[in-house]
Amino acid sequence: MSTKTGQNAVVAAGDPALALDLTVLESPASLAHHLLAASGTVVVRPDVSDDMGSALFHRPGAPLSEEDTAHLWRRTGSRVVAHALVPGTPHFANAVVHDGRLVITDCWRCFTLEEGVRTILTSVINVASDSPLLPRLTTELEKVVKAAGITDGPVHFELVVAEHVTKVVKFARRQAASPLPELCDLLGIPGQHGALTTGRPVALADTGHPGFVADYSFIVRTPGRFAGVIGLAELLARPSYAGTERIPEPETLLEPSLDENATFVLWLRHQDEATVLADIAHYHSRNREGVFALAD
């Protein structure tokens, strides 16, 4: 399990423009002082963590409390890192390094909802195979894998992408976790798994125009026993709906969503990207309202 400071140093060695401007904080007092001086949104993470969704957001008008940050100091290493929020859109990029060359096999744009001091991932949609973002990321991320000394195998990147800026939040020498392999299967492209199985990576840019797939996860805000999904038939009637990946059993005890462990997830697929995006926007609206009915 690598540290975020160590990863960021590797990124900076490959290309300083891709690295976050991290501040390392060694105590709750130093973190509190740092946040007190901040004028904008600050992202705070444990330096060592394998948890999904471990970042906390210190926002103007909604500062982090000692209770919010207390768990950070229970992590191995007893220090946290902080950086100013980078404007842009979160992305995942999955790749295979083959004969020293980086091949992006699948790439995903992320959608999130702000929930208190956290931002929770709700959905991803594949980046089009002819998107100009792909050659740009290939050039940029190849610098990182060379700096890391990676000559073969899978690599997973978490990024923030803006029009003229890319920042590497994290990277790992591994295959992407669920649901990205399953979404590749739904889309009908090889992805990382296909490359690792056959030994012949197929770049996303070479897969033709398979259309668009997405997942969508609904957030639990109130604990209680699951009694049903409010307006379920309407949720399943959207044009891009392709299946229910996960839904709680009746009487399941639901806990508030604090990370990326999903409770109720739909699959989406359509040839038209705008159709999928419209459905994600609709699900976002329903998600904000709340979709879980709880037993008395």
Secondary structure, 3 states (H helix, E strand, C coil): CCCHHHHHHHHHHHCHHHCCCCEEECCHHHHHHHHHCCCCCEEEEECCCCCCCCCEEEECCECCCHHHHHHHHHCCCCCEEEEECCCCEEEEEEEEEECCEEEEEEEEEEEEEEECCEEEEEEEEECCCCCCHHHHHHHHHHHHHHHHCCCCEEEEEEEEECCCCEEEEEEECCCCCCCHHHHHHHHCCCHHHHHHHHCCCCCHHHCCCCCEEEEEEECCCCCEEEEEECCHHHHHCCCCEEEEEECCCCCCEECCCCCCCCCEEEEEEECCHHHHHHHHHHHHHHHHHCCEEECC
